[in-house]
């Protein structure tokens, strides 16, 4: 009997601990954060003033992991390495091994820590954060290897087949992790700036390790080892602590952003599922940025607060009308729903009869965006809204064309404003797969 009671007590304690851990995850937008200390072992990275990049990145990575574990209960931290070791026989397999660790851990966020170098420009300083992607500037970086110590970390785009595959991946990235990778990168840079660092901004790079990880991710360059002042800062305990704190605060900000976005998506899905349920409380939602000049999560939150305050100040005509009229009978409500369903079917039929056309998509959002929004920049008022399935049902395109080739001819020009713009099929106001 005593043994049985002890077993029951142990089971209860385990259940409480499990529930507590689960409850901790509810308050966070991420459950598993993978921290990658760049280089290691026989791949030391940059080496200046008797200091190796692999040692700096490991020290910052371990400090960052400890901050997350202590400050974000319930979030699991996974390290690609916790000691000075290589993860592969050559650099390609080493980078793939890092991605494999992250993917096998079911990571929600991947952060790779590196240090920069500019041997022929020792006055260059500052921090920057890279995400997977390519712009003309980053193409030149790839060709000229501005960051010589990280030359082998870049994907070689000289082979046309490789380049085609990578560019197709980048386009598809918009529908998966592109928005979130940009969000964490912006959060990191914002926190660096608050800490007094010189920000070099968010940039797109063709990085192998980000290409291979199946989750939102960013690679942050914590400073230039070729700059004597920054090298001294990075190798000091004070500097390493401050860098780790900046990235930790960025992770917390990003976590809140993901949680808000998820709540907004669930609210939008519920609203679409029950169109006759009456006015819904507005929930914050995040538009999917199509380029680096899109608002930061903090700016999005400020705009949402302003919008909510404006809405609260206005009387709700629907609510007033509902107060004056008597409730509908069950029969009347059924008739209204039937009418709505018939109208929807008629609309779908009309759309199906329209010709297949093509547009250049520049933005996708979880909620409608005004066509004259500043987000569209020089194309403000010149975009059209389309609808599709998925987490971001509202798509915005520039122009409509009879053929894909005609639309493709406009892409280069539009990408000067929206680097991630690409061609999609449309029929009426619907995005269709073809």
N, C-alpha and C positions, 0 to 999 in steps of 0.2 A: 504493500500500500504506500509506504513511504517513497519507494522508488518511483511509483506511478505519479505521485504528487510532484516529485522533483522534475520528472520529465515534462509534466504539464506546465510547471513554472518556467522551465527553460524554453519551452515552445512559446509561451506568452511573451517572455522577454524578447525572443527572436522576432516575433510578430510586431512588437512595439517598435523595435529598432528598424525593421524593414519599412514600416509605415512612416516612421519619422524621416527616414532617408527619402522616401517617395514624396513626402510632403515638402521636403526641402527643394526637390526638383521642380515642384509646381510653381514656386515663386521665381524660378529662373527660366530664361528662354533657351538655355543650353544645358545639356546633361553631361556631355563628355567634351573636354577641351584637350586637344593634343598640342603639346609644346615641342617644337623641334629646334634643338640647339644645332645651328649650322656647322657643317664640317665635323672633324673628329678623327683621331688616330692618324693614319698616314695621309689624310686629306686635311691639312692644317688651315687652309684658306689663306687670307692675307697675313703677312709677317712683317712687322715694323717695330723698331725700337725695342727689340727683344721680347715683343708680345705677339702671341698667336691669336688669330681670330677665333679658332676653335675653343680656346680657353675663356675668352670674353663671353662668347655666346652661351657656353655651358653655365657659367656663373649667373648670368642674367636669367637664363631659363629656369634654373633651380629656385631662384628667388621668386620669380613670377609664379611658379607652380605652388610654392608655399603660401603666397598671398591669396591665391584663388582657393586653395583648400581651407584656409582659415576664414576668409571673408565671404565665401559663397558655399555654405554648407549644402551638401547633397550633390554638388558638382564633382564629377570624377576627373582627375588630372592624369593624363597619360603622357609619358616622355618618350621621345624616340631614342634618346640616350641619356644616361645619368653619369657617365664616366667618359674618359678620353678614349674613345674607340671608334673605329670605322665600322660601317654596317654592310660593306660589300667589298668584293675584290677590286673593283674599279669604280670610278665615280658614278657611272650610269646605274650600276646595280646598287650602289650606296644610296643614291637618291630614290630609286624605286623601293628600296627596303624601308625608307622613312615613310613613304606613302602607304606601303603595305601595313605598317604598324598602325597608322592612322585609320585606314579603311577597316582593318580587322577589329579595331577597338570600337567601331561604330561611332566615330567622332562626329560631333556637331559643329566643331570649329577647329581649324588648323592654323597655328601661328608658328612661322619659321623665323628664327632670329639670326641675323647676320650683321657683319660690320663692313662698311664700304672702304674703297681705296681709290685714289686718283694720283698715281705716282708722278705725273707730269704737271699736276696742279695742286700743290701742297696747301694752298690757301683755301681750297674748297672745303666747306664744312656743312653740317646740317644732317637732319634725319629725313628719311623718306620711306614710304611704304608701297610695296608693289603688289599688284594683283595680276591674275592671268589675263593676257590680252595683247593687242598689238595696235599701235598707231604709227604713222610715219616716223615720229621721233624715236620710238622704241625700235623700229626696224633699223634705223641708223645706229642705235646703240648696239644692236645685235651684230651688225656688220663690222662696226669699228671697235667693238669691245671696249667701251669707255671704262667699264668696271673690269679691269683686266684680271683681277684676282678671282672673279666669278664667271670668267669666260665659259667654262665647261658646264656651268649651271643652266645655260641658255639652250633652247631647242634650236638646232641647226635648220634654218629654213632655206638653205641653198638647193635642196632637193625638191623639185616641184610636187612630187607625190606627197611628201611629208608636209609641205606647206599647205596643200589643199586639205589634207586631213585635219591639221591643226586649226586652220581658219574655219572649217565646218564646225569643229568643236567649240570654238569661241562664239560662233553665232548661236549655237544651241545652248550655250552657257547662260544666255539671258533668261531662259525659261526655267533654269534650275537654281544656280547659286550666284549668278552674277550680281544681283541686287545686294545679297548679303555679304559677299566678299568686298564690294565697294563700301558697304556700311561699316564693317569692322576696320577697314583701312582708314576711312575718314575719322572714325572714333579714335584710333591710335594717333593719327596726326594732330587731331584737336587736343588730345591730352599732352602730347609733346610740346605743343605751342603754349599751353597753360603752364607748363613747367619751365618755360623760358628758352626752349630749344629753337634753333633755326629750322623752320619747316621747309622742306623742298617739295612737299606735296605728295599726292597719290599718283602713281604712274602705272602704266600697263607694261608688262614684260612677258616674254615667252619663256617662262621658267618651268623646267622639267618637273620639279617637285610639286608645283601647284597643278600642273597638267594631270599628274597621276593621282591626286587625292580627290576622292569622291565626296566632297563637302565644301562649304564656304571656307575660304582660306586667304591668307595674306602673308607676304614675306616682308619683314620690317628691317631696315638698315639703321642701326642704332647710332651711327656716327662714322666719320672718316678716320681710319687709322693713320692715314698719311698726313693728317693735320695734327701737329704736336699738342695743341691745346685740347682737342677732342680726344686724342689717345690717352692723355693724362686723366681726363675726366672718366673715360670708359673703364680704365683699369683701376680706378679708385673705388673703394667700398661705397662712398657716398654717391658717386656717379651710377654705379650698378644698381644701388637701391632705388634711386630716383627713376631710372629707366624702367625697372621692373614695376614700380608703382604706377607709372604712366600707362604701361601696357595693361596692367591689372584694372585700372579705372576704365580703360577703353573696353575691356571685356565685360565689365559690369554694365556699362552704358549700352553696349551691343546686345547684351542679354535682355535688358529691358525693352530695347527696340524690337527684338524678335518676339518677345512676349506680347507686346502691343499689336504687332502685325498679325500674329496668330489669332489673337482675340478678335481683331477686326475682320479677318477672313472668316472665322466661325460665325460672327454676327452677320456678315454679308451672305453667307451660305444659308443661314437660317431665314434671313429675310427673303431670299429668292425662293426658298422652299415653301414659305407661307406668305404669298403676296397679298392676301386679304386680311392679314392679322392686324392691320392698322398701323399708325405711325410707330416707327422703331426708334429707340434711343440711338443717337449717332455715336458710333464707336470710332476710335482713331484707326486710320489705315495708312499704309505707306505705299506711295507710288514707286514703281520700279524704275530706278534711274537708268537712262540710256547713255549717259556720259558722265565725266568726272565733275561737271559743273552743276549736277543735280543737288538739291538741298541735303544737308546732313540730317541724321536722325534727330538731333537737338532742334534744328530749324523746323523740321517737319512737326515736332511736338509743339513748338511755339505757334506755328500756323494753325494747328488743330485747336489749340486753346483759344486763339483769337476767334476762330470760326465758331467754336462752341459758345463763346461769350456773346457773339453777334446774334447767333440763333436764339439764345435764351432771352435776349432783349426784345425780340419780335414776337407778337402774338401768333399763336398757331391757329390758322383759319379752320383747319380740319378738326382740331379739338373743340373750337367754338361751335362748329356745325354739329359735331357729335353731341354736344350738350343740349342743343335746341331740338334735335330730332329724336323721336322715340326709337327704341331698338327695333331692328328688323326681325321679322319672324324667321323661323328656320326655313320655311318655303322660299321666302324672298332671298335669303342668303344663298340657298342652293341655286336659285335662278341666276343670281349675279355671278356665281362661280362658273356655272355652265356657259354663260355668255362670255366670260373672260377666256375660258378654255377655247371656245369656238373662234374668238377673235385672234388668239394666239396661233391656232392652227391655220387660219386664213393668212396671217402674216408670214408664217413659215412657208406656206405654199407659194406666196407671192415672191419671197426671196429666192426660192428654188428655181423660179422661172426666169430670174435675171441672169445675164451673161456672166461668165467667169472672167474676172479681171485681176489685175495685180497692183499692189501698192508698196511703198517703201515704209516699213514700220520703224518708228522712232522711239516709241515709249509704250509700256504696258503698265497697268495699274489695277489695284484691288478695288478701287472706287472711281467714279467718273471724275475726269479732270476737265475744267472749262477749256473750250477751244482757244480762248484768248489768254490762257494762262502763260505766265512768264517762263514756265518750264520749257515751252516750245521755242523760246528765243526768237531767232529771225524768222521762224515758220509760224509764229503766233498768228492765229486766225486763219491759217492756211492748211490746217490739218483736218482730218475727218476721223470720227470715232467709229470703231468697229467692235463687234462682240465675239467672244469665243468661250470655250470651256477652260477650266483650270483655275488656279489660285489667283490669276490676274486676268479677269474676263474682259477688261476694257483695254482695247488696243488703239493706237493712234498712228495713222499713216499719212504720208505726204504724196499727193497725186494718185491718179488711177490710170492704168495703162492696159492696152489690149493684149500685150504679150509680155512674157517675163523678160525678154531681151530688151524691150523698150524701158521697162522699169529698172533693169540692171544698169542701163546707161546713165540713170540719174543718181545711182548709189554713191559714186565717188564724190559728187558735189555735196550731197546731203551729209556724208560722213565727215565733212569739214566741220560741221556743227554737232552731229551726233555720230561719234566714231563707231558705235555698235549697230547702226542702221542696217537693215537687210530687207530683201524682197519677200513678200508673203502673198498668198492667193486670197482673193475675196470675191464674195457674191452678194451684191447689195451692201448691207451693213454687217455681214457675217464674214469672219475669217474662216476659210475652209482649207482642209489638208488636200494636197495634190502632189 
